[in-house]
Amino acid sequence: MKHIRIGGIKMSIEKINAAREQIASTSAYKTLTEFFDEGSFCELDAFVKSGDGFAEVTAGSGTVEGMSVYAFAQNSDISGGALSSAQSKKLKKLYSLALKTGAPVFGFYSSIGGRLKEGTDLLGGCGEVLKLASKASGVVPQVSVVIGDCLGTNALSAVSADFVIMSEKAQLSLDVTGKNVGLDFNFSHGNVAIKAEDSADAVAQARNLVPYLPSNNLVPAAEAEANEPDGLSGKCIVSKLVDGGTKLRLFEGFGDNARVRLARLNGQVVGVVRTTGGMLDCKSAQKAAKFVRFCDAFSIPVITFADCEGFECLKGAAKLTAAYAEATTIKISVIVGKAIGSAYIALAGTGANADVVYALPDAVVSPVNTEAAAFIMSPETMNVPVSEQKAAADKFAGENLSAFNAAQNGYIDGIFAEEELRDALVSALDMLAGKRVPTVAKKHSTI
C-alpha cells in the first residue's frame, strides 16, 4: 500500500495559497477585477515565473456587462511591469485564445520598459506579440488602456489597438527619453480616443466602451432597449436623433471639422460621422477614414451627417473617399447642410456608395461652391454689388441647388424634416439589415 504524504501536500497547498495572495495583492490584479464583472475573472498562467519572481503581467478572461472579454494588465508592482520573454509568452497565449474564441482584447499598460538583459529574446518576444495583435486586427476589437508609463515598444503595441484610453498622469511615446509623452499631446495627435482623469476612471471608461463593441467580425454588436432621444434644444442634430444617453464621443482632440461617435439608434449600435461645415481639414478626414474602416471591419452601420464644402487636403480626401467606397457595411448619408463637389461624392454620392441618401429640406447639393455655381449658371444673378453677392448666391442655391432638385434627378432618396428623420433612419436600418455585398478578391487596398 502506498503512503500518502499529507504533510507534503499541506505544504504545497500553503505555498500555492501564499502565491495566490501575493498575486492578488498587486495593482494589476486589482485593475482586472475592477474591470471584469464581479466573480468572473479567470486568470491565465497565474504562476509563470520571470527571473526570480512572477511574470510582470496578469492576464485572463471574464465578462464585462455579460460579454466575454480577454484582458491583461502590466504589473508595475513586479519589476516595474518590465517587458520580458515570460510576459510575451503570456500575452501570446491570451491573443491566441482570443482569436480562437472570438472575443475582444483589452490591454492595461503600465511598465518602466523592458528586461534589457534578455537581449534579442526580449525583442523576439515583443515581435511575436505584435504579430498576433496585427493578426487579430479586424477580427476581434482591441482596446488599449494606458494608466502608467508606456514607452518604446510598449507604445507601439498600445497604439496598434482600435482605440486607446489614457489617464492624465500616464505617458505614451516611442521616445523612451520622455519627449512628447503626455495626454494632451497624444490626444491632439489622434493617438488617444478617450481621455480619463485617473486609473479608476480609465477602467470605468473601458467598461463603458464594451457594450458598443461586437465580440468579433462575425457577429453584430448586442442590441439594447431603445431610448427616446435627448431632444434638447440647441443640441447638434445627432443628439436629437440617437437614443438618449448613448452617444460615445471619440477622438475629440484630433480634427476640428468632423465628429465621430458610437451610439445607439433604436437600440442598435451605429457609427456616426458628422462634418461641421466649411472645408474638411486633413486631420478630420483621416480621423473619419479610420473610424469608417473600424465600423466596416465589424459590420457596424455608418450614418453620415454631411455638411461640407470640400477638402483642404488632397491626401486626406483620397483616404476618406476610399474608406467609404470600400466599406460594405450599411451606409446611410444625410445631407444636413451643404454637400459641395468632392465632399458630396465622398460622403453622400457615388464615391461613398451610400445605400440610402436623405436630406433636410434646406440642404444644398452642388458641383462647385454656391457662389461659383451662381456665376457660372446664372451670371445675371450675380450682377450686384460685391457686398450683396453672397446673399444672391444663397438665394440662387435655394432655388436651383436644393435637395428637392437633386431628389428629382434621383440623387437623394428622401427629404425629411428634422422631427421625421429618426423614424426614417430606423426604417432604413431595418430595410438594410440583410445587406450582403460580394467583393473582388484581393489582399488589401493600397490607398
DOTIMAR-230896 format. One record per residue (C-alpha): residue number from 1; residue in one letter; x, y, z. Coordinates in pm, 1 decimal, m for minus. Layout:
N
{node NUM; A; {X; Y; Z}}
...
! end
This chain:
447
{node 1; M; {0.0; 0.0; 0.0}}
{node 2; K; {129.7; 347.9; m92.1}}
{node 3; H; {163.0; 601.5; 184.8}}
{node 4; I; {9.2; 948.8; 127.3}}
{node 5; R; {242.4; 1229.6; 228.3}}
{node 6; I; {m15.2; 1453.1; 396.8}}
{node 7; G; {249.6; 1693.3; 524.6}}
{node 8; G; {392.9; 1748.1; 176.1}}
{node 9; I; {50.3; 1811.7; 26.7}}
{node 10; K; {m32.3; 2059.0; 302.7}}
{node 11; M; {295.0; 2240.7; 246.1}}
{node 12; S; {227.0; 2253.3; m129.7}}
{node 13; I; {m123.4; 2391.9; m78.3}}
{node 14; E; {7.6; 2654.2; 161.3}}
{node 15; K; {272.1; 2753.7; m93.0}}
{node 16; I; {9.9; 2786.1; m367.1}}
{node 17; N; {m221.1; 2989.4; m145.6}}
{node 18; A; {63.8; 3218.8; m46.2}}
{node 19; A; {147.8; 3273.4; m413.0}}
{node 20; R; {m217.5; 3347.0; m490.6}}
{node 21; E; {m236.3; 3601.1; m210.0}}
{node 22; Q; {82.4; 3768.0; m334.0}}
{node 23; I; {m50.7; 3796.4; m690.5}}
{node 24; A; {m397.7; 3907.0; m578.9}}
{node 25; S; {m246.5; 4192.5; m378.0}}
{node 26; T; {m82.6; 4353.5; m683.8}}
{node 27; S; {m219.7; 4659.0; m862.6}}
{node 28; A; {m257.4; 4470.5; m1193.3}}
{node 29; Y; {m477.9; 4201.7; m1038.3}}
{node 30; K; {m692.2; 4467.5; m872.7}}
{node 31; T; {m724.7; 4654.3; m1204.2}}
{node 32; L; {m858.1; 4344.3; m1378.6}}
{node 33; T; {m1100.9; 4256.1; m1100.0}}
{node 34; E; {m1236.2; 4612.5; m1122.2}}
{node 35; F; {m1267.0; 4580.3; m1499.8}}
{node 36; F; {m1441.0; 4242.4; m1512.4}}
{node 37; D; {m1785.2; 4168.8; m1375.4}}
{node 38; E; {m1764.9; 4059.5; m1012.6}}
{node 39; G; {m1654.2; 3699.9; m973.3}}
{node 40; S; {m1599.5; 3639.9; m1347.0}}
{node 41; F; {m1219.9; 3680.4; m1372.1}}
{node 42; C; {m1041.3; 3359.4; m1473.4}}
{node 43; E; {m663.1; 3403.4; m1463.6}}
{node 44; L; {m424.5; 3251.5; m1718.8}}
{node 45; D; {m75.4; 3124.2; m1633.5}}
{node 46; A; {m102.4; 3269.4; m1283.5}}
{node 47; F; {224.7; 3125.2; m1152.2}}
{node 48; V; {455.0; 3176.0; m1453.3}}
{node 49; K; {796.6; 3297.6; m1337.8}}
{node 50; S; {1020.5; 3566.6; m1480.6}}
{node 51; G; {1364.1; 3566.7; m1328.5}}
{node 52; D; {1331.0; 3531.2; m952.5}}
{node 53; G; {970.2; 3647.9; m936.2}}
{node 54; F; {636.8; 3610.0; m1106.1}}
{node 55; A; {583.0; 3736.5; m1460.0}}
{node 56; E; {526.1; 4111.7; m1484.6}}
{node 57; V; {175.5; 4086.1; m1629.0}}
{node 58; T; {m157.0; 3949.7; m1508.5}}
{node 59; A; {m380.0; 3806.6; m1780.9}}
{node 60; G; {m706.2; 3624.9; m1816.8}}
{node 61; S; {m1067.5; 3629.7; m1927.6}}
{node 62; G; {m1402.2; 3719.4; m1781.3}}
{node 63; T; {m1718.4; 3906.4; m1864.8}}
{node 64; V; {m1790.4; 4278.8; m1886.4}}
{node 65; E; {m2160.1; 4366.8; m1886.7}}
{node 66; G; {m2213.0; 3999.2; m1960.5}}
{node 67; M; {m1986.9; 3984.8; m2269.9}}
{node 68; S; {m1680.0; 3759.4; m2277.8}}
{node 69; V; {m1357.1; 3960.9; m2289.7}}
{node 70; Y; {m984.8; 3887.0; m2262.4}}
{node 71; A; {m762.4; 4133.5; m2080.9}}
{node 72; F; {m411.1; 4178.1; m1947.6}}
{node 73; A; {m260.0; 4431.3; m1710.4}}
{node 74; Q; {110.4; 4502.6; m1680.3}}
{node 75; N; {209.8; 4473.6; m1317.2}}
{node 76; S; {412.7; 4774.4; m1203.1}}
{node 77; D; {444.3; 4609.2; m860.7}}
{node 78; I; {662.8; 4334.2; m1009.3}}
{node 79; S; {987.7; 4462.2; m1160.4}}
{node 80; G; {803.7; 4777.1; m1268.0}}
{node 81; G; {597.6; 4579.6; m1518.5}}
{node 82; A; {906.5; 4545.5; m1739.6}}
{node 83; L; {862.3; 4359.6; m2067.0}}
{node 84; S; {1021.8; 4015.3; m2066.3}}
{node 85; S; {1011.6; 3692.8; m2262.0}}
{node 86; A; {786.5; 3545.5; m1989.9}}
{node 87; Q; {543.4; 3836.1; m2024.1}}
{node 88; S; {544.6; 3794.8; m2401.8}}
{node 89; K; {458.4; 3425.6; m2370.4}}
{node 90; K; {157.8; 3504.8; m2151.2}}
{node 91; L; {35.4; 3769.4; m2396.5}}
{node 92; K; {81.7; 3533.0; m2691.8}}
{node 93; K; {m136.9; 3273.4; m2520.9}}
{node 94; L; {m402.4; 3535.9; m2444.2}}
{node 95; Y; {m412.9; 3662.5; m2805.0}}
{node 96; S; {m423.0; 3306.9; m2940.3}}
{node 97; L; {m721.2; 3223.3; m2721.1}}
{node 98; A; {m897.2; 3546.6; m2818.0}}
{node 99; L; {m857.6; 3457.5; m3186.7}}
{node 100; K; {m981.4; 3102.4; m3130.1}}
{node 101; T; {m1287.1; 3204.6; m2930.0}}
{node 102; G; {m1361.8; 3540.3; m3097.9}}
{node 103; A; {m1357.4; 3781.9; m2805.6}}
{node 104; P; {m1222.3; 4138.9; m2765.4}}
{node 105; V; {m881.2; 4208.9; m2609.9}}
{node 106; F; {m823.8; 4490.8; m2359.4}}
{node 107; G; {m470.1; 4576.7; m2250.6}}
{node 108; F; {m386.8; 4786.6; m1943.1}}
{node 109; Y; {m39.5; 4935.3; m1984.5}}
{node 110; S; {195.4; 5039.9; m1702.5}}
{node 111; S; {562.2; 4948.5; m1742.0}}
{node 112; I; {905.3; 5101.0; m1682.2}}
{node 113; G; {1041.9; 4942.4; m2001.3}}
{node 114; G; {1192.9; 4602.7; m2069.4}}
{node 115; R; {1434.9; 4348.8; m1921.0}}
{node 116; L; {1724.0; 4455.6; m2141.7}}
{node 117; K; {1946.6; 4174.9; m2014.3}}
{node 118; E; {1730.7; 3934.2; m2212.4}}
{node 119; G; {1858.4; 4098.7; m2532.0}}
{node 120; T; {1727.7; 3950.9; m2855.2}}
{node 121; D; {1496.8; 3712.8; m2666.5}}
{node 122; L; {1310.1; 4021.5; m2546.3}}
{node 123; L; {1290.8; 4167.0; m2897.8}}
{node 124; G; {1176.4; 3836.6; m3042.5}}
{node 125; G; {900.6; 3803.6; m2785.1}}
{node 126; C; {778.7; 4159.2; m2847.2}}
{node 127; G; {771.8; 4092.4; m3220.7}}
{node 128; E; {563.4; 3778.4; m3173.3}}
{node 129; V; {307.5; 3969.7; m2965.7}}
{node 130; L; {286.1; 4248.0; m3224.7}}
{node 131; K; {239.9; 3988.5; m3499.7}}
{node 132; L; {m51.2; 3826.8; m3316.9}}
{node 133; A; {m208.1; 4165.3; m3241.2}}
{node 134; S; {m186.0; 4253.0; m3610.6}}
{node 135; K; {m340.0; 3918.7; m3699.6}}
{node 136; A; {m625.9; 3990.8; m3459.9}}
{node 137; S; {m685.4; 4338.9; m3604.9}}
{node 138; G; {m1024.0; 4346.1; m3776.4}}
{node 139; V; {m1107.2; 4002.4; m3633.6}}
{node 140; V; {m1167.4; 4099.6; m3270.4}}
{node 141; P; {m1186.6; 4453.1; m3127.6}}
{node 142; Q; {m873.6; 4567.5; m2943.0}}
{node 143; V; {m857.6; 4845.4; m2684.5}}
{node 144; S; {m551.1; 4978.8; m2501.8}}
{node 145; V; {m585.5; 5148.7; m2164.0}}
{node 146; V; {m272.8; 5345.5; m2071.5}}
{node 147; I; {m267.1; 5403.3; m1694.5}}
{node 148; G; {107.9; 5441.3; m1635.5}}
{node 149; D; {431.3; 5460.4; m1833.1}}
{node 150; C; {400.5; 5319.3; m2185.6}}
{node 151; L; {717.6; 5391.5; m2381.3}}
{node 152; G; {914.2; 5239.2; m2668.1}}
{node 153; T; {789.3; 4901.1; m2791.8}}
{node 154; N; {509.1; 4911.9; m2535.8}}
{node 155; A; {374.8; 5226.2; m2701.3}}
{node 156; L; {389.4; 5062.3; m3044.2}}
{node 157; S; {174.2; 4776.8; m2913.7}}
{node 158; A; {m69.2; 5012.1; m2741.4}}
{node 159; V; {m141.5; 5241.1; m3036.4}}
{node 160; S; {m192.7; 4942.2; m3267.1}}
{node 161; A; {m529.8; 4887.0; m3098.5}}
{node 162; D; {m857.8; 5015.7; m3239.4}}
{node 163; F; {m899.7; 5262.0; m2952.4}}
{node 164; V; {m669.0; 5398.2; m2683.1}}
{node 165; I; {m791.9; 5524.4; m2345.9}}
{node 166; M; {m534.1; 5724.2; m2149.8}}
{node 167; S; {m529.1; 5870.5; m1798.6}}
{node 168; E; {m395.4; 6217.4; m1720.8}}
{node 169; K; {m72.1; 6115.3; m1547.1}}
{node 170; A; {17.6; 5838.2; m1790.3}}
{node 171; Q; {291.9; 5856.4; m2052.9}}
{node 172; L; {275.2; 5728.2; m2410.8}}
{node 173; S; {555.1; 5760.5; m2665.3}}
{node 174; L; {802.1; 5567.7; m2881.1}}
{node 175; D; {1066.2; 5804.9; m2742.3}}
{node 176; V; {1193.8; 5641.5; m2423.5}}
{node 177; T; {1356.2; 5969.6; m2316.6}}
{node 178; G; {1013.2; 6104.6; m2229.5}}
{node 179; K; {958.8; 6358.5; m2510.4}}
{node 180; N; {600.1; 6431.9; m2614.7}}
{node 181; V; {452.0; 6168.8; m2387.9}}
{node 182; G; {163.8; 6342.7; m2211.2}}
{node 183; L; {m210.2; 6300.6; m2252.7}}
{node 184; D; {m267.6; 6640.1; m2415.0}}
{node 185; F; {m2.5; 6576.3; m2682.0}}
{node 186; N; {m133.6; 6228.5; m2765.0}}
{node 187; F; {m496.4; 6343.2; m2761.8}}
{node 188; S; {m426.8; 6628.9; m3002.8}}
{node 189; H; {m230.1; 6397.8; m3236.1}}
{node 190; G; {m504.8; 6137.2; m3264.8}}
{node 191; N; {m327.0; 5863.6; m3067.7}}
{node 192; V; {m588.7; 5865.8; m2791.7}}
{node 193; A; {m963.1; 5819.4; m2845.8}}
{node 194; I; {m1086.5; 5874.9; m2489.5}}
{node 195; K; {m945.4; 6080.2; m2201.1}}
{node 196; A; {m958.7; 5959.8; m1840.7}}
{node 197; E; {m892.9; 6150.1; m1519.4}}
{node 198; D; {m706.2; 5868.4; m1343.2}}
{node 199; S; {m666.4; 5490.5; m1341.8}}
{node 200; A; {m1007.0; 5427.1; m1185.2}}
{node 201; D; {m1176.1; 5648.7; m1445.7}}
{node 202; A; {m980.6; 5472.3; m1723.1}}
{node 203; V; {m1117.8; 5135.9; m1606.6}}
{node 204; A; {m1468.9; 5283.5; m1595.4}}
{node 205; Q; {m1429.3; 5426.3; m1947.4}}
{node 206; A; {m1312.4; 5087.1; m2071.6}}
{node 207; R; {m1618.9; 4917.1; m1921.6}}
{node 208; N; {m1839.8; 5184.0; m2079.2}}
{node 209; L; {m1693.4; 5110.0; m2424.4}}
{node 210; V; {m1751.8; 4733.8; m2415.7}}
{node 211; P; {m2132.2; 4734.8; m2484.0}}
{node 212; Y; {m2072.4; 4922.4; m2812.8}}
{node 213; L; {m1838.6; 4651.4; m2944.2}}
{node 214; P; {m1922.3; 4322.2; m3114.4}}
{node 215; S; {m1737.7; 4015.1; m2988.8}}
{node 216; N; {m1576.8; 3965.2; m3330.3}}
{node 217; N; {m1620.5; 4031.6; m3701.9}}
{node 218; L; {m1877.6; 3753.8; m3747.6}}
{node 219; V; {m2142.8; 3872.7; m3502.2}}
{node 220; P; {m2318.7; 4209.0; m3461.4}}
{node 221; A; {m2291.9; 4423.1; m3151.6}}
{node 222; A; {m2557.8; 4333.6; m2897.1}}
{node 223; E; {m2878.9; 4533.9; m2914.0}}
{node 224; A; {m3024.6; 4712.7; m2613.8}}
{node 225; E; {m3359.7; 4856.0; m2519.1}}
{node 226; A; {m3433.9; 5168.1; m2722.7}}
{node 227; N; {m3442.7; 5508.1; m2552.6}}
{node 228; E; {m3603.7; 5827.7; m2672.3}}
{node 229; P; {m3354.5; 6092.6; m2791.1}}
{node 230; D; {m3243.4; 6365.8; m2553.6}}
{node 231; G; {m3421.9; 6616.3; m2777.6}}
{node 232; L; {m3262.8; 6916.9; m2608.2}}
{node 233; S; {m3287.8; 7247.4; m2789.3}}
{node 234; G; {m2958.5; 7382.4; m2918.9}}
{node 235; K; {m2800.6; 7038.2; m2932.0}}
{node 236; C; {m2648.3; 6902.1; m3252.9}}
{node 237; I; {m2871.5; 6700.3; m3478.9}}
{node 238; V; {m2709.6; 6372.3; m3373.5}}
{node 239; S; {m2818.5; 6418.4; m3010.7}}
{node 240; K; {m3173.9; 6479.0; m3129.3}}
{node 241; L; {m3184.8; 6151.9; m3322.8}}
{node 242; V; {m2987.5; 5879.3; m3141.6}}
{node 243; D; {m3108.3; 5708.8; m2825.7}}
{node 244; G; {m3072.1; 5927.8; m2520.1}}
{node 245; G; {m2755.1; 5880.8; m2316.5}}
{node 246; T; {m2587.0; 5652.9; m2570.9}}
{node 247; K; {m2356.5; 5887.0; m2763.7}}
{node 248; L; {m1992.3; 5792.7; m2703.2}}
{node 249; R; {m1752.2; 6062.6; m2824.3}}
{node 250; L; {m1421.2; 5951.3; m2979.1}}
{node 251; F; {m1102.9; 6134.4; m3087.5}}
{node 252; E; {m1240.7; 6472.0; m2975.7}}
{node 253; G; {m899.0; 6639.3; m2972.0}}
{node 254; F; {m797.0; 6547.3; m3327.5}}
{node 255; G; {m953.1; 6719.0; m3629.4}}
{node 256; D; {m1193.1; 7009.2; m3576.3}}
{node 257; N; {m1424.0; 6970.1; m3876.8}}
{node 258; A; {m1555.6; 6618.9; m3819.0}}
{node 259; R; {m1703.8; 6437.6; m3521.3}}
{node 260; V; {m1709.6; 6059.2; m3483.9}}
{node 261; R; {m1926.2; 5873.4; m3236.3}}
{node 262; L; {m2051.6; 5532.8; m3139.7}}
{node 263; A; {m2418.6; 5549.7; m3045.2}}
{node 264; R; {m2740.8; 5352.4; m3044.8}}
{node 265; L; {m3036.2; 5413.8; m3272.9}}
{node 266; N; {m3349.2; 5230.5; m3161.6}}
{node 267; G; {m3123.4; 5005.0; m2955.4}}
{node 268; Q; {m2882.8; 4918.1; m3240.3}}
{node 269; V; {m2517.1; 5023.9; m3228.9}}
{node 270; V; {m2423.8; 5261.1; m3512.5}}
{node 271; G; {m2117.3; 5460.7; m3607.9}}
{node 272; V; {m2184.4; 5830.7; m3662.4}}
{node 273; V; {m1973.8; 6069.5; m3871.9}}
{node 274; R; {m2077.1; 6435.2; m3871.8}}
{node 275; T; {m1896.9; 6705.0; m4067.1}}
{node 276; T; {m1944.7; 7051.8; m3922.5}}
{node 277; G; {m1945.6; 7280.9; m4225.8}}
{node 278; G; {m1678.5; 7457.5; m4428.8}}
{node 279; M; {m1376.1; 7274.6; m4564.6}}
{node 280; L; {m1270.7; 6940.2; m4419.6}}
{node 281; D; {m910.7; 6953.7; m4293.9}}
{node 282; C; {m660.1; 6669.2; m4327.7}}
{node 283; K; {m678.6; 6553.3; m3964.8}}
{node 284; S; {m1058.2; 6540.7; m3975.1}}
{node 285; A; {m1055.1; 6339.8; m4298.6}}
{node 286; Q; {m801.6; 6093.0; m4157.3}}
{node 287; K; {m999.7; 6055.6; m3835.1}}
{node 288; A; {m1322.8; 5987.7; m4022.2}}
{node 289; A; {m1148.6; 5740.0; m4255.7}}
{node 290; K; {m1003.3; 5542.8; m3963.1}}
{node 291; F; {m1341.9; 5532.3; m3791.6}}
{node 292; V; {m1527.3; 5419.5; m4105.4}}
{node 293; R; {m1275.0; 5138.8; m4155.0}}
{node 294; F; {m1325.3; 5023.5; m3795.3}}
{node 295; C; {m1703.7; 5022.0; m3835.6}}
{node 296; D; {m1675.8; 4836.4; m4164.7}}
{node 297; A; {m1445.1; 4570.4; m4017.6}}
{node 298; F; {m1707.5; 4486.4; m3756.1}}
{node 299; S; {m2021.6; 4547.5; m3967.1}}
{node 300; I; {m2137.0; 4845.7; m3761.8}}
{node 301; P; {m2373.0; 5061.9; m3973.8}}
{node 302; V; {m2232.5; 5405.6; m4058.8}}
{node 303; I; {m2463.8; 5707.6; m4057.6}}
{node 304; T; {m2303.7; 6019.1; m4204.9}}
{node 305; F; {m2439.2; 6368.8; m4147.1}}
{node 306; A; {m2284.2; 6572.3; m4426.4}}
{node 307; D; {m2230.5; 6947.4; m4418.3}}
{node 308; C; {m1910.1; 7010.5; m4610.6}}
{node 309; E; {m1792.6; 7239.2; m4889.6}}
{node 310; G; {m1484.7; 7038.6; m4987.7}}
{node 311; F; {m1141.0; 6925.5; m4869.3}}
{node 312; E; {m834.2; 7120.8; m4764.5}}
{node 313; C; {m608.5; 6816.9; m4807.9}}
{node 314; L; {m590.9; 6601.9; m5121.6}}
{node 315; K; {m434.8; 6303.7; m4942.0}}
{node 316; G; {m696.1; 6314.5; m4667.4}}
{node 317; A; {m971.2; 6340.9; m4928.6}}
{node 318; A; {m838.4; 6033.4; m5109.5}}
{node 319; K; {m820.1; 5829.2; m4787.4}}
{node 320; L; {m1170.7; 5922.9; m4678.4}}
{node 321; T; {m1321.9; 5861.5; m5021.8}}
{node 322; A; {m1154.2; 5520.5; m5038.5}}
{node 323; A; {m1268.5; 5428.4; m4686.9}}
{node 324; Y; {m1632.3; 5499.2; m4775.7}}
{node 325; A; {m1612.2; 5343.5; m5121.8}}
{node 326; E; {m1461.7; 5017.6; m4993.1}}
{node 327; A; {m1686.4; 4983.5; m4688.7}}
{node 328; T; {m1950.8; 4715.0; m4734.7}}
{node 329; T; {m2132.4; 4774.9; m4407.0}}
{node 330; I; {m2467.0; 4957.7; m4408.0}}
{node 331; K; {m2410.3; 5320.7; m4512.2}}
{node 332; I; {m2674.5; 5589.4; m4475.2}}
{node 333; S; {m2597.3; 5953.2; m4557.5}}
{node 334; V; {m2799.0; 6256.5; m4451.1}}
{node 335; I; {m2720.8; 6594.1; m4610.4}}
{node 336; V; {m2789.2; 6843.4; m4332.8}}
{node 337; G; {m2624.2; 7149.9; m4486.9}}
{node 338; K; {m2413.6; 7188.7; m4798.3}}
{node 339; A; {m2267.2; 6896.1; m4992.6}}
{node 340; I; {m2037.4; 7051.7; m5247.9}}
{node 341; G; {m1832.7; 6885.3; m5521.5}}
{node 342; S; {m1582.8; 6631.1; m5393.1}}
{node 343; A; {m1739.7; 6637.6; m5046.0}}
{node 344; Y; {m2073.7; 6524.9; m5190.9}}
{node 345; I; {m1901.2; 6249.9; m5388.6}}
{node 346; A; {m1702.5; 6125.6; m5088.1}}
{node 347; L; {m1969.8; 6146.1; m4819.1}}
{node 348; A; {m2305.8; 6109.6; m4987.5}}
{node 349; G; {m2267.9; 6033.5; m5356.7}}
{node 350; T; {m2133.3; 5764.9; m5585.4}}
{node 351; G; {m1791.0; 5773.5; m5417.1}}
{node 352; A; {m1943.4; 5690.5; m5080.5}}
{node 353; N; {m2156.9; 5422.6; m5247.6}}
{node 354; A; {m2423.0; 5504.8; m4989.2}}
{node 355; D; {m2714.4; 5264.0; m4965.6}}
{node 356; V; {m2960.5; 5542.6; m4886.5}}
{node 357; V; {m2924.1; 5921.9; m4907.3}}
{node 358; Y; {m3157.7; 6155.3; m4721.1}}
{node 359; A; {m3156.5; 6531.7; m4682.0}}
{node 360; L; {m3310.5; 6808.9; m4476.6}}
{node 361; P; {m3540.8; 7040.5; m4674.3}}
{node 362; D; {m3290.7; 7329.7; m4681.9}}
{node 363; A; {m2990.5; 7118.3; m4786.5}}
{node 364; V; {m2782.0; 7221.3; m5087.9}}
{node 365; V; {m2613.0; 6992.7; m5341.1}}
{node 366; S; {m2377.7; 7148.4; m5594.1}}
{node 367; P; {m2077.3; 7051.4; m5809.3}}
{node 368; V; {m1897.0; 7372.7; m5701.0}}
{node 369; N; {m1942.4; 7624.0; m5420.1}}
{node 370; T; {m2265.3; 7819.1; m5436.3}}
{node 371; E; {m2112.2; 8149.6; m5544.0}}
{node 372; A; {m1916.8; 7989.1; m5827.9}}
{node 373; A; {m2227.2; 7795.4; m5932.4}}
{node 374; A; {m2429.5; 8115.2; m5943.9}}
{node 375; F; {m2164.7; 8294.2; m6150.1}}
{node 376; I; {m2145.7; 8001.0; m6394.8}}
{node 377; M; {m2511.2; 7903.8; m6417.6}}
{node 378; S; {m2676.9; 8242.9; m6376.7}}
{node 379; P; {m2429.8; 8531.1; m6422.9}}
{node 380; E; {m2708.7; 8787.6; m6426.1}}
{node 381; T; {m2799.5; 8687.1; m6070.4}}
{node 382; M; {m2453.9; 8788.7; m5951.8}}
{node 383; N; {m2462.2; 9124.6; m6130.0}}
{node 384; V; {m2496.9; 9300.7; m5795.0}}
{node 385; P; {m2254.9; 9485.7; m5561.7}}
{node 386; V; {m1989.7; 9263.2; m5405.3}}
{node 387; S; {m2140.5; 9309.5; m5062.4}}
{node 388; E; {m2466.0; 9155.2; m5188.0}}
{node 389; Q; {m2318.1; 8863.6; m5382.8}}
{node 390; K; {m2324.3; 8612.1; m5100.8}}
{node 391; A; {m2692.8; 8673.1; m5035.2}}
{node 392; A; {m2763.8; 8649.5; m5407.0}}
{node 393; A; {m2570.2; 8323.1; m5431.4}}
{node 394; D; {m2756.3; 8176.5; m5131.7}}
{node 395; K; {m3089.6; 8270.0; m5290.0}}
{node 396; F; {m2980.0; 8110.2; m5617.9}}
{node 397; A; {m2873.9; 7793.3; m5434.0}}
{node 398; G; {m3205.6; 7770.7; m5254.5}}
{node 399; E; {m3392.9; 7791.4; m5584.0}}
{node 400; N; {m3166.2; 7587.1; m5811.6}}
{node 401; L; {m2935.2; 7369.3; m5599.9}}
{node 402; S; {m3186.0; 7243.7; m5345.6}}
{node 403; A; {m3222.0; 6892.8; m5211.6}}
{node 404; F; {m3554.8; 6873.2; m5394.4}}
{node 405; N; {m3383.7; 6933.7; m5728.8}}
{node 406; A; {m3128.6; 6661.0; m5650.4}}
{node 407; A; {m3409.7; 6426.2; m5547.8}}
{node 408; Q; {m3589.6; 6489.7; m5877.0}}
{node 409; N; {m3274.0; 6376.0; m6055.7}}
{node 410; G; {m3250.4; 6058.4; m5845.0}}
{node 411; Y; {m2957.9; 6159.7; m5624.5}}
{node 412; I; {m3149.9; 6179.9; m5295.4}}
{node 413; D; {m3389.8; 5911.0; m5176.3}}
{node 414; G; {m3593.9; 6116.4; m4934.5}}
{node 415; I; {m3630.6; 6464.5; m4786.2}}
{node 416; F; {m3740.4; 6483.4; m4423.7}}
{node 417; A; {m3792.8; 6747.3; m4161.0}}
{node 418; E; {m3570.9; 6704.7; m3856.7}}
{node 419; E; {m3854.8; 6562.1; m3646.7}}
{node 420; E; {m3922.3; 6295.5; m3913.1}}
{node 421; L; {m3563.8; 6186.1; m3960.1}}
{node 422; R; {m3528.2; 5939.8; m3671.5}}
{node 423; D; {m3815.6; 5722.7; m3794.5}}
{node 424; A; {m3673.2; 5735.2; m4147.8}}
{node 425; L; {m3330.3; 5621.7; m4026.3}}
{node 426; V; {m3475.5; 5339.6; m3816.4}}
{node 427; S; {m3676.6; 5217.7; m4116.1}}
{node 428; A; {m3368.2; 5233.8; m4338.1}}
{node 429; L; {m3167.2; 5026.0; m4090.1}}
{node 430; D; {m3443.9; 4764.8; m4084.1}}
{node 431; M; {m3460.2; 4760.6; m4463.6}}
{node 432; L; {m3082.7; 4715.1; m4497.4}}
{node 433; A; {m3039.7; 4462.2; m4215.9}}
{node 434; G; {m2978.4; 4176.1; m4457.9}}
{node 435; K; {m2727.6; 4362.1; m4676.1}}
{node 436; R; {m2473.6; 4136.2; m4848.6}}
{node 437; V; {m2206.0; 4267.3; m5084.2}}
{node 438; P; {m1968.0; 4034.8; m5274.3}}
{node 439; T; {m1627.9; 4193.2; m5333.3}}
{node 440; V; {m1339.8; 4130.6; m5569.5}}
{node 441; A; {m1074.1; 3904.1; m5417.0}}
{node 442; K; {m761.6; 4097.3; m5310.7}}
{node 443; K; {m518.7; 4112.4; m5022.1}}
{node 444; H; {m590.3; 4474.6; m4923.1}}
{node 445; S; {m619.8; 4822.1; m5070.6}}
{node 446; T; {m315.0; 5046.0; m5113.1}}
{node 447; I; {m479.0; 5388.0; m5061.7}}
! end
